Amino acid sequence: MCRLHDRSFSILAGKVTILRTLEQIQNIQLAEDAEKIVVVNREIKVTLDTLRNRNKHYTLVGNVRKEIKRLEDQQWRIHFKWFKSHVGIQGNEVADRLAKEVAMDDIGELV
């Protein structure tokens, strides 16, 4: 088994987290006339850059793009926002830890 560098793992975990988040959007209960808008916040800019770069054809990135397309076909508007990490955002460390736990379970089947 190979071991990923912490930064590489964080980038991979971020992509898995985005995919899992997008997959859960369909479960959101909205009023019939409510706007379907989702903002996905990420602290690792390279993850968002990879999603925007159409020359990147990694399997996981492709899966995220397909999920975005599926949601857009259902009239969802998906926005991605980068924020600087570890700048006093309450709960950031907990969110990072939970994202890594989820990603560790999913990475093997998604990569």
mmCIF file of the C-alpha atoms, coordinates in Angstrom:
data_MODEL
# 
_entry.id   MODEL 
# 
loop_
_atom_site.group_PDB 
_atom_site.id 
_atom_site.type_symbol 
_atom_site.label_atom_id 
_atom_site.label_alt_id 
_atom_site.label_comp_id 
_atom_site.label_asym_id 
_atom_site.label_entity_id 
_atom_site.label_seq_id 
_atom_site.pdbx_PDB_ins_code 
_atom_site.Cartn_x 
_atom_site.Cartn_y 
_atom_site.Cartn_z 
_atom_site.occupancy 
_atom_site.B_iso_or_equiv 
_atom_site.pdbx_formal_charge 
_atom_site.auth_seq_id 
_atom_site.auth_comp_id 
_atom_site.auth_asym_id 
_atom_site.auth_atom_id 
_atom_site.pdbx_PDB_model_num 
ATOM 1   C CA . MET A 1 1   ? 0.000   0.000  0.000   1.00 0.00 ? 1   MET A CA 1 
ATOM 2   C CA . CYS A 1 2   ? 1.330   3.452  -0.854  1.00 0.00 ? 2   CYS A CA 1 
ATOM 3   C CA . ARG A 1 3   ? 1.144   6.378  1.492   1.00 0.00 ? 3   ARG A CA 1 
ATOM 4   C CA . LEU A 1 4   ? 0.093   9.782  0.207   1.00 0.00 ? 4   LEU A CA 1 
ATOM 5   C CA . HIS A 1 5   ? 1.805   12.942 1.389   1.00 0.00 ? 5   HIS A CA 1 
ATOM 6   C CA . ASP A 1 6   ? -0.486  14.887 3.751   1.00 0.00 ? 6   ASP A CA 1 
ATOM 7   C CA . ARG A 1 7   ? -1.044  17.659 1.174   1.00 0.00 ? 7   ARG A CA 1 
ATOM 8   C CA . SER A 1 8   ? -1.877  15.149 -1.583  1.00 0.00 ? 8   SER A CA 1 
ATOM 9   C CA . PHE A 1 9   ? -4.231  13.369 0.760   1.00 0.00 ? 9   PHE A CA 1 
ATOM 10  C CA . SER A 1 10  ? -5.930  16.649 1.670   1.00 0.00 ? 10  SER A CA 1 
ATOM 11  C CA . ILE A 1 11  ? -6.439  17.485 -2.003  1.00 0.00 ? 11  ILE A CA 1 
ATOM 12  C CA . LEU A 1 12  ? -7.858  14.032 -2.702  1.00 0.00 ? 12  LEU A CA 1 
ATOM 13  C CA . ALA A 1 13  ? -10.022 14.165 0.412   1.00 0.00 ? 13  ALA A CA 1 
ATOM 14  C CA . GLY A 1 14  ? -11.339 17.548 -0.718  1.00 0.00 ? 14  GLY A CA 1 
ATOM 15  C CA . LYS A 1 15  ? -12.461 16.116 -4.058  1.00 0.00 ? 15  LYS A CA 1 
ATOM 16  C CA . VAL A 1 16  ? -14.162 13.172 -2.368  1.00 0.00 ? 16  VAL A CA 1 
ATOM 17  C CA . THR A 1 17  ? -15.871 15.539 0.071   1.00 0.00 ? 17  THR A CA 1 
ATOM 18  C CA . ILE A 1 18  ? -17.151 17.714 -2.792  1.00 0.00 ? 18  ILE A CA 1 
ATOM 19  C CA . LEU A 1 19  ? -18.506 14.656 -4.602  1.00 0.00 ? 19  LEU A CA 1 
ATOM 20  C CA . ARG A 1 20  ? -20.258 13.315 -1.494  1.00 0.00 ? 20  ARG A CA 1 
ATOM 21  C CA . THR A 1 21  ? -21.677 16.755 -0.724  1.00 0.00 ? 21  THR A CA 1 
ATOM 22  C CA . LEU A 1 22  ? -23.073 17.127 -4.230  1.00 0.00 ? 22  LEU A CA 1 
ATOM 23  C CA . GLU A 1 23  ? -24.585 13.649 -4.068  1.00 0.00 ? 23  GLU A CA 1 
ATOM 24  C CA . GLN A 1 24  ? -26.493 14.632 -0.921  1.00 0.00 ? 24  GLN A CA 1 
ATOM 25  C CA . ILE A 1 25  ? -28.039 17.774 -2.415  1.00 0.00 ? 25  ILE A CA 1 
ATOM 26  C CA . GLN A 1 26  ? -30.872 15.745 -3.937  1.00 0.00 ? 26  GLN A CA 1 
ATOM 27  C CA . ASN A 1 27  ? -32.006 14.943 -0.385  1.00 0.00 ? 27  ASN A CA 1 
ATOM 28  C CA . ILE A 1 28  ? -32.583 18.585 0.529   1.00 0.00 ? 28  ILE A CA 1 
ATOM 29  C CA . GLN A 1 29  ? -36.251 19.368 1.086   1.00 0.00 ? 29  GLN A CA 1 
ATOM 30  C CA . LEU A 1 30  ? -37.161 22.768 -0.353  1.00 0.00 ? 30  LEU A CA 1 
ATOM 31  C CA . ALA A 1 31  ? -40.358 24.672 -0.781  1.00 0.00 ? 31  ALA A CA 1 
ATOM 32  C CA . GLU A 1 32  ? -41.596 24.255 -4.342  1.00 0.00 ? 32  GLU A CA 1 
ATOM 33  C CA . ASP A 1 33  ? -40.852 27.876 -5.262  1.00 0.00 ? 33  ASP A CA 1 
ATOM 34  C CA . ALA A 1 34  ? -37.447 28.008 -3.514  1.00 0.00 ? 34  ALA A CA 1 
ATOM 35  C CA . GLU A 1 35  ? -34.313 28.767 -5.494  1.00 0.00 ? 35  GLU A CA 1 
ATOM 36  C CA . LYS A 1 36  ? -31.990 25.807 -5.836  1.00 0.00 ? 36  LYS A CA 1 
ATOM 37  C CA . ILE A 1 37  ? -28.622 27.329 -4.987  1.00 0.00 ? 37  ILE A CA 1 
ATOM 38  C CA . VAL A 1 38  ? -25.694 25.616 -3.304  1.00 0.00 ? 38  VAL A CA 1 
ATOM 39  C CA . VAL A 1 39  ? -22.370 27.163 -2.308  1.00 0.00 ? 39  VAL A CA 1 
ATOM 40  C CA . VAL A 1 40  ? -19.521 24.729 -1.729  1.00 0.00 ? 40  VAL A CA 1 
ATOM 41  C CA . ASN A 1 41  ? -16.722 26.255 0.333   1.00 0.00 ? 41  ASN A CA 1 
ATOM 42  C CA . ARG A 1 42  ? -13.227 24.766 0.050   1.00 0.00 ? 42  ARG A CA 1 
ATOM 43  C CA . GLU A 1 43  ? -9.977  25.851 1.623   1.00 0.00 ? 43  GLU A CA 1 
ATOM 44  C CA . ILE A 1 44  ? -7.655  24.154 -0.865  1.00 0.00 ? 44  ILE A CA 1 
ATOM 45  C CA . LYS A 1 45  ? -7.608  26.257 -4.018  1.00 0.00 ? 45  LYS A CA 1 
ATOM 46  C CA . VAL A 1 46  ? -5.926  23.603 -6.167  1.00 0.00 ? 46  VAL A CA 1 
ATOM 47  C CA . THR A 1 47  ? -9.017  21.408 -5.762  1.00 0.00 ? 47  THR A CA 1 
ATOM 48  C CA . LEU A 1 48  ? -11.243 24.097 -7.245  1.00 0.00 ? 48  LEU A CA 1 
ATOM 49  C CA . ASP A 1 49  ? -8.696  24.916 -9.961  1.00 0.00 ? 49  ASP A CA 1 
ATOM 50  C CA . THR A 1 50  ? -8.613  21.262 -11.008 1.00 0.00 ? 50  THR A CA 1 
ATOM 51  C CA . LEU A 1 51  ? -12.401 21.155 -11.323 1.00 0.00 ? 51  LEU A CA 1 
ATOM 52  C CA . ARG A 1 52  ? -12.392 24.264 -13.512 1.00 0.00 ? 52  ARG A CA 1 
ATOM 53  C CA . ASN A 1 53  ? -9.572  23.038 -15.758 1.00 0.00 ? 53  ASN A CA 1 
ATOM 54  C CA . ARG A 1 54  ? -11.232 21.040 -18.557 1.00 0.00 ? 54  ARG A CA 1 
ATOM 55  C CA . ASN A 1 55  ? -7.816  19.596 -19.520 1.00 0.00 ? 55  ASN A CA 1 
ATOM 56  C CA . LYS A 1 56  ? -7.753  17.555 -16.291 1.00 0.00 ? 56  LYS A CA 1 
ATOM 57  C CA . HIS A 1 57  ? -9.360  14.158 -16.801 1.00 0.00 ? 57  HIS A CA 1 
ATOM 58  C CA . TYR A 1 58  ? -8.912  12.344 -13.510 1.00 0.00 ? 58  TYR A CA 1 
ATOM 59  C CA . THR A 1 59  ? -11.644 9.807  -12.710 1.00 0.00 ? 59  THR A CA 1 
ATOM 60  C CA . LEU A 1 60  ? -12.653 11.498 -9.480  1.00 0.00 ? 60  LEU A CA 1 
ATOM 61  C CA . VAL A 1 61  ? -12.755 14.946 -11.105 1.00 0.00 ? 61  VAL A CA 1 
ATOM 62  C CA . GLY A 1 62  ? -14.893 13.484 -13.898 1.00 0.00 ? 62  GLY A CA 1 
ATOM 63  C CA . ASN A 1 63  ? -17.297 12.071 -11.324 1.00 0.00 ? 63  ASN A CA 1 
ATOM 64  C CA . VAL A 1 64  ? -17.601 15.479 -9.652  1.00 0.00 ? 64  VAL A CA 1 
ATOM 65  C CA . ARG A 1 65  ? -18.262 17.144 -13.021 1.00 0.00 ? 65  ARG A CA 1 
ATOM 66  C CA . LYS A 1 66  ? -20.952 14.573 -13.864 1.00 0.00 ? 66  LYS A CA 1 
ATOM 67  C CA . GLU A 1 67  ? -22.647 15.217 -10.523 1.00 0.00 ? 67  GLU A CA 1 
ATOM 68  C CA . ILE A 1 68  ? -22.548 18.972 -11.140 1.00 0.00 ? 68  ILE A CA 1 
ATOM 69  C CA . LYS A 1 69  ? -24.115 18.444 -14.574 1.00 0.00 ? 69  LYS A CA 1 
ATOM 70  C CA . ARG A 1 70  ? -26.823 16.186 -13.115 1.00 0.00 ? 70  ARG A CA 1 
ATOM 71  C CA . LEU A 1 71  ? -27.722 18.837 -10.542 1.00 0.00 ? 71  LEU A CA 1 
ATOM 72  C CA . GLU A 1 72  ? -27.688 21.630 -13.107 1.00 0.00 ? 72  GLU A CA 1 
ATOM 73  C CA . ASP A 1 73  ? -30.076 19.564 -15.230 1.00 0.00 ? 73  ASP A CA 1 
ATOM 74  C CA . GLN A 1 74  ? -32.389 19.630 -12.189 1.00 0.00 ? 74  GLN A CA 1 
ATOM 75  C CA . GLN A 1 75  ? -32.167 23.446 -12.106 1.00 0.00 ? 75  GLN A CA 1 
ATOM 76  C CA . TRP A 1 76  ? -29.630 23.633 -9.251  1.00 0.00 ? 76  TRP A CA 1 
ATOM 77  C CA . ARG A 1 77  ? -27.042 26.408 -9.350  1.00 0.00 ? 77  ARG A CA 1 
ATOM 78  C CA . ILE A 1 78  ? -23.738 25.273 -7.873  1.00 0.00 ? 78  ILE A CA 1 
ATOM 79  C CA . HIS A 1 79  ? -21.154 27.843 -6.775  1.00 0.00 ? 79  HIS A CA 1 
ATOM 80  C CA . PHE A 1 80  ? -17.683 27.024 -5.536  1.00 0.00 ? 80  PHE A CA 1 
ATOM 81  C CA . LYS A 1 81  ? -15.931 29.416 -3.201  1.00 0.00 ? 81  LYS A CA 1 
ATOM 82  C CA . TRP A 1 82  ? -12.374 29.348 -1.933  1.00 0.00 ? 82  TRP A CA 1 
ATOM 83  C CA . PHE A 1 83  ? -11.526 30.629 1.521   1.00 0.00 ? 83  PHE A CA 1 
ATOM 84  C CA . LYS A 1 84  ? -8.200  30.920 3.259   1.00 0.00 ? 84  LYS A CA 1 
ATOM 85  C CA . SER A 1 85  ? -7.814  28.032 5.669   1.00 0.00 ? 85  SER A CA 1 
ATOM 86  C CA . HIS A 1 86  ? -7.161  28.251 9.369   1.00 0.00 ? 86  HIS A CA 1 
ATOM 87  C CA . VAL A 1 87  ? -8.077  31.904 9.775   1.00 0.00 ? 87  VAL A CA 1 
ATOM 88  C CA . GLY A 1 88  ? -10.331 31.602 12.766  1.00 0.00 ? 88  GLY A CA 1 
ATOM 89  C CA . ILE A 1 89  ? -13.291 29.958 11.058  1.00 0.00 ? 89  ILE A CA 1 
ATOM 90  C CA . GLN A 1 90  ? -15.114 28.175 13.842  1.00 0.00 ? 90  GLN A CA 1 
ATOM 91  C CA . GLY A 1 91  ? -15.378 24.445 13.274  1.00 0.00 ? 91  GLY A CA 1 
ATOM 92  C CA . ASN A 1 92  ? -12.775 24.325 10.485  1.00 0.00 ? 92  ASN A CA 1 
ATOM 93  C CA . GLU A 1 93  ? -10.575 21.791 12.261  1.00 0.00 ? 93  GLU A CA 1 
ATOM 94  C CA . VAL A 1 94  ? -13.549 19.565 13.024  1.00 0.00 ? 94  VAL A CA 1 
ATOM 95  C CA . ALA A 1 95  ? -14.742 19.809 9.413   1.00 0.00 ? 95  ALA A CA 1 
ATOM 96  C CA . ASP A 1 96  ? -11.240 18.900 8.167   1.00 0.00 ? 96  ASP A CA 1 
ATOM 97  C CA . ARG A 1 97  ? -11.086 15.866 10.445  1.00 0.00 ? 97  ARG A CA 1 
ATOM 98  C CA . LEU A 1 98  ? -14.551 14.645 9.435   1.00 0.00 ? 98  LEU A CA 1 
ATOM 99  C CA . ALA A 1 99  ? -13.801 15.160 5.742   1.00 0.00 ? 99  ALA A CA 1 
ATOM 100 C CA . LYS A 1 100 ? -10.632 13.093 6.056   1.00 0.00 ? 100 LYS A CA 1 
ATOM 101 C CA . GLU A 1 101 ? -12.493 10.305 7.858   1.00 0.00 ? 101 GLU A CA 1 
ATOM 102 C CA . VAL A 1 102 ? -15.128 10.134 5.136   1.00 0.00 ? 102 VAL A CA 1 
ATOM 103 C CA . ALA A 1 103 ? -12.533 10.355 2.393   1.00 0.00 ? 103 ALA A CA 1 
ATOM 104 C CA . MET A 1 104 ? -10.468 7.521  3.862   1.00 0.00 ? 104 MET A CA 1 
ATOM 105 C CA . ASP A 1 105 ? -13.517 5.271  3.605   1.00 0.00 ? 105 ASP A CA 1 
ATOM 106 C CA . ASP A 1 106 ? -14.278 6.340  0.024   1.00 0.00 ? 106 ASP A CA 1 
ATOM 107 C CA . ILE A 1 107 ? -10.921 6.895  -1.672  1.00 0.00 ? 107 ILE A CA 1 
ATOM 108 C CA . GLY A 1 108 ? -10.284 3.260  -2.511  1.00 0.00 ? 108 GLY A CA 1 
ATOM 109 C CA . GLU A 1 109 ? -13.526 2.870  -4.429  1.00 0.00 ? 109 GLU A CA 1 
ATOM 110 C CA . LEU A 1 110 ? -13.397 6.249  -6.192  1.00 0.00 ? 110 LEU A CA 1 
ATOM 111 C CA . VAL A 1 111 ? -9.807  6.527  -7.388  1.00 0.00 ? 111 VAL A CA 1 
# 
